[in-house]
Amino acid sequence: MDHFAKAEGKAAASRARIVAMAAPLFAERGYGATSIRDIAQAAGMTTASLYYHFSSKDELFAAVHARTLQNVADAVARAAANVEEPWERLEAAAAAHCSALTEKGTAAVLVDMMYGGAQDVRAELVRQRDEYERFFRSFVDAAPMRDDVDRRLVRLQMLGSFNMMAFWFNPKGPMTAGEIGRSLIRNMRAGVAAPQGSTKAPARRPQPKRDRRKT
């Protein structure tokens, strides 16, 4: 058993090293211009050894995408952990998301590649993104909003705004990425927040039933 445990631990370490070496190459060169040979050389192994751990460049990119997205989720969770007031917690989560997204290489992996390379694993990338959105939904759902507000659209609008920062954010500008994230939430809050004095998030509105009769 010890032998198998050591083998599994070594394999996991090798996969982690490959992912760590692949991430900056994908970010700097792009998906198409990064070869398996490039990644193998960066990881200090042969291409055959790399293929033992990942069957294709697509599979490897999906692992890089997952690890990068997990880093963002971890940053958001840490930022929101000890913030009790729902809108303040949402601000903290937004600031952490935007700050993490604008770290070197992160946006290139999470945003640019979604619209460019790695199309063969796009379904897996979308699945990973949707899982992150479900994680972020708890922050949106807890914030008091008017009864007529569609929280799903609020969440999509919010995350869409955050992710577009990858194309226009200027690190030398007057605001940090985190400050922009907080400001976006404050602007949105002014339009959707529940009346002052309301502290309870409203119940989710029931969806109308579809008419299943044949026509």
C-alpha positions in Angstrom: 0.0 0.0 0.0 2.8 2.4 0.8 4.3 1.8 -2.7 1.0 2.7 -4.4 0.5 5.7 -2.1 4.0 7.0 -3.0 3.4 6.4 -6.7 0.1 8.3 -6.6 1.7 11.1 -4.6 4.5 11.4 -7.2 2.0 11.4 -10.1 0.0 14.2 -8.5 3.1 16.2 -7.9 4.1 15.7 -11.5 0.7 16.8 -12.8 0.8 19.9 -10.5 4.3 20.8 -11.9 3.1 20.4 -15.4 0.0 22.6 -14.8 2.2 25.2 -13.1 4.6 25.3 -16.0 1.9 25.3 -18.6 -0.1 28.2 -17.2 2.3 31.1 -18.0 3.1 29.6 -21.4 -0.6 29.6 -22.4 -1.0 33.1 -20.9 2.0 34.6 -22.7 2.0 32.8 -26.0 -1.6 31.8 -26.4 -3.2 28.4 -26.8 -2.3 27.9 -30.5 1.4 29.0 -30.2 2.1 26.8 -27.1 3.1 23.2 -27.9 3.3 20.2 -25.8 7.0 20.1 -26.4 7.4 23.7 -25.0 5.5 22.7 -21.9 7.5 19.4 -21.4 10.7 21.3 -21.7 9.6 23.9 -19.1 8.5 21.1 -16.8 11.9 19.3 -17.3 10.5 16.1 -18.8 10.0 14.4 -22.1 6.9 14.8 -24.2 6.2 11.1 -23.7 6.3 11.6 -19.9 3.9 14.5 -20.2 1.5 12.5 -22.3 1.4 9.9 -19.5 -0.2 12.5 -17.3 -2.3 14.4 -19.9 -3.6 12.8 -23.1 -3.8 16.0 -25.1 -3.1 19.7 -25.0 -6.8 20.3 -24.6 -7.0 18.2 -21.5 -3.9 20.0 -20.1 -5.5 23.4 -20.8 -8.7 22.4 -19.1 -6.6 21.5 -16.0 -4.8 24.9 -16.2 -8.1 26.7 -16.5 -9.6 24.8 -13.5 -6.6 25.5 -11.3 -6.6 29.2 -12.3 -10.3 29.5 -11.6 -9.9 27.8 -8.3 -7.2 30.4 -7.3 -9.8 33.1 -8.0 -12.5 31.3 -6.0 -10.0 30.9 -3.1 -9.3 34.6 -3.1 -13.0 35.5 -3.1 -13.7 33.0 -0.3 -10.9 34.5 1.9 -12.1 38.0 1.3 -15.7 37.3 2.1 -15.2 34.9 5.0 -15.5 37.4 7.9 -17.9 40.0 6.4 -21.4 39.6 7.7 -23.4 42.5 6.1 -24.5 41.0 2.7 -23.8 44.1 0.5 -20.4 44.6 2.1 -19.7 40.9 1.6 -20.6 41.2 -2.1 -18.3 44.2 -2.4 -15.4 42.2 -0.8 -16.1 39.3 -3.1 -16.2 41.6 -6.1 -12.9 43.3 -5.1 -11.2 40.0 -4.7 -12.5 38.6 -8.0 -11.3 41.7 -9.9 -8.0 41.8 -8.2 -7.3 38.1 -8.8 -8.5 38.4 -12.4 -6.0 41.1 -13.2 -3.0 39.2 -11.8 -0.5 38.3 -14.4 -1.7 35.6 -16.8 -5.0 35.0 -15.1 -7.3 36.9 -17.5 -5.5 35.4 -20.5 -6.3 31.9 -19.3 -9.9 32.5 -18.0 -11.1 35.1 -20.5 -9.1 35.3 -23.7 -8.9 31.5 -24.2 -12.7 31.2 -23.7 -13.1 33.1 -26.9 -10.1 31.9 -28.7 -8.2 28.6 -28.4 -9.1 25.3 -26.7 -12.4 25.1 -28.6 -12.4 21.3 -28.3 -12.8 21.5 -24.6 -15.0 24.5 -24.5 -17.9 22.5 -22.9 -15.6 21.6 -20.0 -14.4 25.2 -19.7 -18.1 26.4 -19.6 -18.9 23.7 -17.0 -16.0 25.0 -14.8 -17.2 28.6 -15.2 -20.8 27.7 -14.4 -19.6 26.0 -11.2 -17.8 29.1 -10.2 -20.9 31.2 -10.9 -22.9 28.9 -8.6 -20.3 29.6 -5.9 -20.6 33.3 -6.4 -24.4 33.2 -6.5 -24.6 32.8 -2.7 -23.2 36.3 -2.3 -25.8 37.8 -4.7 -28.7 35.8 -3.2 -28.0 37.0 0.3 -28.1 40.7 -0.6 -31.5 42.5 0.0 -33.0 43.5 -3.3 -36.4 44.7 -4.6 -38.9 41.9 -5.2 -39.0 42.7 -8.9 -35.3 42.2 -9.5 -34.1 39.1 -11.4 -31.1 38.0 -9.3 -29.8 35.7 -12.1 -29.5 38.6 -14.5 -27.9 40.7 -11.7 -25.3 38.0 -11.3 -24.6 37.6 -15.0 -24.4 41.4 -15.5 -22.0 41.6 -12.5 -19.7 38.8 -13.5 -19.8 40.0 -17.2 -18.7 43.5 -16.1 -15.9 42.1 -14.0 -14.6 39.8 -16.7 -14.6 42.5 -19.3 -12.0 44.3 -17.2 -9.5 41.9 -18.8 -9.8 44.0 -22.0 -9.7 47.5 -20.6 -8.2 47.6 -17.2 -5.1 49.9 -16.9 -2.9 49.0 -13.9 -1.5 52.6 -14.0 -5.0 54.1 -13.9 -6.5 56.0 -11.0 -8.2 53.0 -9.4 -7.0 49.5 -8.5 -8.9 46.5 -9.8 -10.3 45.9 -6.3 -11.6 49.5 -6.1 -13.2 49.2 -9.5 -14.9 46.0 -8.3 -16.3 47.7 -5.2 -17.5 50.7 -7.2 -19.3 48.5 -9.7 -21.2 46.9 -6.8 -22.1 50.2 -5.3 -23.4 51.5 -8.6 -25.5 48.3 -9.0 -26.7 48.5 -5.5 -28.1 52.0 -6.1 -30.4 50.5 -8.7 -31.5 47.2 -7.2 -31.2 47.4 -3.5 -34.2 46.8 -1.3 -35.6 49.9 0.5 -33.5 51.2 3.4 -34.3 49.3 6.6 -34.8 46.0 4.9 -32.3 43.5 6.2 -33.8 40.2 4.9 -33.1 38.9 1.5 -36.5 38.3 -0.2 -37.7 34.8 -1.1 -36.9 33.6 -4.6 -39.9 34.4 -6.8 -41.7 31.3 -8.1 -41.4 30.7 -11.9 -44.5 30.5 -13.9 -45.6 27.0 -14.9 -45.4 26.2 -18.6 -48.5 25.1 -20.4 -47.7 21.5 -21.4 -50.9 21.0 -23.4 -50.4 20.0 -27.0 -51.4 22.5 -29.6 
